[in-house]
Amino acid sequence: MRLRAHSLEVDLPPRWEGRIFRIEGGEPTLHAANFALPERDGDFGAGALGSMGANGAFLALTEFEPALASSALFAHRGIPRRVAVGDLSPKALQRRRPGEAGLQRFFHDRDRAFCLYVVVGTEPSRAHLVRFVNRVLGTLAIGPRPAP
């Protein structure tokens, strides 16, 4: 399934769910997961992650205001295309849950500032879940910022 909105595009593997949305007054956010997503959620998926099991994989791509694209935090240029199992840590989670690990990557692309937030469980293995996350990241496309 291909998702496309707000100059963001991504292909999802079978049995994955996703949505691209804006919280009122905010910048676009993309959520993708291998489990059911709630109809409404925050930028970093607190609602979704509350229901994620040990076999879950979740990613959020959240845009920040354009002026931040040139800041030091967002200095990395280009979409992170690969996550390594060794990059994941429970310390990167906004809320720690047993068996989960994640990462955050800040970057800019096309003068747009983003944070990629990935969380995975352990079943059947972290490596298996990361392969699917990397498949999704490999299809992610960011276009020019849409006109207001």
Residue pairs with C-beta under 8 A, 6 or more apart in sequence:
1 11
1 12
1 16
1 18
2 9
2 10
2 11
2 12
3 9
3 10
3 11
3 12
3 18
3 19
3 20
3 30
3 32
4 20
5 20
5 21
5 28
6 20
6 22
6 28
6 63
6 146
7 28
7 142
7 143
7 144
7 145
7 146
8 20
8 28
8 30
8 61
8 140
8 141
8 142
8 143
9 139
9 140
9 141
9 143
10 18
10 30
10 32
10 136
10 139
10 140
10 141
11 136
11 139
12 18
12 32
12 136
13 34
13 132
13 135
13 136
15 34
16 32
16 33
16 34
16 132
16 136
17 32
17 33
17 34
17 35
17 36
17 37
18 30
18 31
18 32
18 33
18 37
19 30
19 31
19 37
20 28
20 29
20 30
20 31
21 28
21 29
21 31
22 28
22 29
23 29
23 42
23 43
26 43
27 62
27 63
27 64
27 65
28 62
28 63
29 43
29 60
29 61
29 62
29 63
30 59
30 60
30 61
30 62
30 140
31 37
31 41
31 45
31 48
31 58
31 59
31 60
32 58
32 59
32 136
33 45
33 48
33 52
33 56
33 57
33 58
33 59
34 55
34 56
34 57
34 58
34 129
34 132
35 48
35 51
35 52
35 53
35 55
35 56
35 58
36 51
37 45
37 48
38 47
38 48
38 51
40 47
41 47
41 48
43 60
43 62
44 60
44 62
44 94
44 117
45 58
45 60
45 117
45 119
46 94
46 95
48 58
49 58
49 94
49 95
49 97
49 100
49 119
52 58
52 97
52 100
52 119
52 121
53 121
53 123
54 99
54 121
54 122
54 123
55 121
55 123
55 124
55 129
56 100
56 119
56 120
56 121
56 129
57 118
57 119
57 120
57 121
57 129
57 130
57 132
57 133
58 118
58 119
58 120
59 116
59 117
59 118
59 119
59 133
59 136
59 137
60 115
60 116
60 117
61 114
61 115
61 116
61 117
61 140
62 114
62 115
62 117
63 112
63 113
63 114
64 74
64 113
64 114
64 115
65 113
66 111
66 112
66 113
66 145
68 74
68 108
68 113
69 108
69 111
69 112
69 113
70 108
71 113
73 106
74 106
74 107
74 108
74 113
74 114
75 108
76 105
76 106
76 107
76 108
77 107
77 108
77 109
78 107
78 109
79 107
79 109
79 116
79 137
79 140
79 142
80 105
80 107
80 116
80 137
81 134
81 137
81 138
81 140
82 134
82 137
83 103
83 118
83 130
83 133
83 134
83 137
84 130
85 126
85 127
85 130
87 103
88 101
88 102
88 103
88 118
88 120
88 126
88 130
89 101
89 102
89 103
90 96
90 100
90 101
90 102
92 101
92 102
92 103
92 104
93 100
93 101
93 102
93 119
94 117
99 121
99 122
100 119
100 120
100 121
100 122
101 119
101 120
101 126
102 117
102 118
102 119
102 120
103 116
103 117
103 118
104 115
104 116
104 117
105 115
105 116
106 113
106 114
106 115
106 116
107 113
107 114
107 116
108 114
109 142
110 142
110 143
110 144
110 145
111 144
111 145
112 142
112 145
114 142
116 137
118 133
120 126
120 129
120 130
120 133
121 129
